[in-house]
Amino acid sequence: MARFPPPLLPVDWLEKKQGRVQNEFCGKSIPLVWANSTLFAQIPGLIAATYQNECGCGTHVPVVWTLTNVIHNFGMYVFMHAVKGTPFETPDQGKARLLTHWEQLDYGVQFTSSRKFFTISPIILYFLTSFYTKYDTAHFIINTASLLSVLIPKLPQLHGVRIFGINKY
């Protein structure tokens, strides 16, 4: 059984926010973070992947969808699982500097709506990419590896775990 570190704030503090959880680490409400992720990361990539033939750039639809998926997952991995700390001063006396953004999200509480959103969005993109690449074997393997590289670090069993000491400090 995995042992999770205690959340930075008591869990009942989250319940007192009456449905609108305020994330103290990023200073934004969770629906705003969802909107930013959707508007600035996912929708432009999907539009570029869908309408690339109209611009006459000469690339094929499966290649564009695979690139969209891989670039999106790479960006999600870097910003959620590789970068640690916060860009501003936090009231936690330096505890956040040792945690990735994923570990800081909702104070470490597992299976919240924010974590579900950031888990489900690469899965939906993976399904769309698989459909538009017509399940071609090479694209399927690349997209599956990309998806797994983003989903495995999100598992609750890997909360705070640094494999081979990578990103330990």
N, C-alpha and C positions, 0 to 999 in steps of 0.2 A: 504494500500500500504506500503510495507516494505521500510524502509529508510536505504540505504547502507552508510557506512562510506566512505569518500573520499579516493581514492587510494593514496598510499604514494608518487607516482610520477604522473605527468600529463599523461593522456591517450595518448596524441599526441606524448609523448616521446617514447611509444611503437611502434608507427607507423613509427618513424624515423629509426628504427633498420633494415629496409629493409628485413623483413621476418624472420630474425634470432634474436629472442628476447633473450636478455641476462638477466638471472635472477640474480640480484645482491645479493640476500639473500643466495643462495647456490653456487654462483660462477660458475655455469655450464650452458651451453646452454641447452635449452629445449629439442632438439632432443637427447642430451646425457643422460638426465634424463629419457626419454622414453626408450632408449636403455638399461640403467641400470635396470630399472623396469622390462622390458621384459626378459632380459637375466638372471638376478640373482634371480628374484622372481617368475615369471610366468612359464617360460619354464621348469625349473627343477621340479616344482611341477606337471606339466602336464605329463612330461616323467615318473616320479615316479608313478603317478596315472595310466597311461596307461600300463606300463610294469611291474607292481608289481607281476603278476602271474608267470613271468619267474624266479623270484628269489626264489619262493617257500616259501614265508613268511607266507602263510596260511590265509591272510585276504581276504575279498571279495571286488570286484570291487566297489560296491556302498559305502562301508565303507571308502575305500581309497579316492574316489572322494569327499565324504562329508567332510572328514578330510582335504583334500587339500583345498577345498573351505572355510571352517571355519578358518583354520590357515591363509590362504591368507587374508581373510577379517579382521581377528583379527589384523594381522600385519599392514594392511593398515589403520585400525582405530587408532591404537596406534601411528603410525608414521605421519599420516595426521591430526588427529583430537584431540589427547590427549596431545601430547608433544607440549609445547609452547616454543617460543624463537628460537634462533639460536646458534649453537655451537661456533661461532666466532664473532668478533666485526663487527657491521654493521654501515653504515653512517647515520642511521635514528634516532639517539639520543635516543635509547631505546624503540622506538615504537614497534619493532618486538618482544620484550620479552613478550608482552601481547597477541600476536597472535599465532595461531596454524600454522603449515606449509600450510595447505589448505588455510587459510586466507591470508597468505603471498604470495601464488603462483600467479604470474603475477600481483603483487601489488594490489590484490583485485579486479581486473577487471573480471567480470563474463563472462562465455561462451567463453573462449579462447580455442584454440586447446589443450593446456595442460590440462585444466580442463575437457574438453570433453574426452580426453584419459583416465584420471584417473577415470572418471565416467563410461565409457563404458567397461573398462577392468573387473571389478567385475561382470558386467551384462553378458558379454560373458562367463566368467568362470561359472556363475550360469546356463546358458543355457547348457553348456557342462556337468556340474554336473547333472543337471536334466535329460539329455538324458542318461547318463551312469548309473544312478541309476534307470532307467526305471520308473521314476515318482512315486516311492514308497512313500507312504504317510508320513511315519516318516522322511525319508531323505528330502522329499520335504519341510516339515514344518521347519526342522532345517536349510536347505539351504536358504529358504525364509527369515527367521528371521535374518540369518547372512547377507544376501544381504541388507535388510532394515536397519540394524544397520550401514552399511557403506554408503548407499545412502542418508538417511535422513539428516545426518549432512552436506552433500554437497549441500543441497538446498540453493538457494540465500536468502530465507527468514530467514535462520538461521545463516547468516554471522555475526559473533561476538556475537551471543546469547549464554549464558551459562544457560542451563536448571537446575533449582533448585540450582543455584550458584555453580555447579560442575565445576571445572577447572577455577574458576573466577580469582584466583591470580597466 
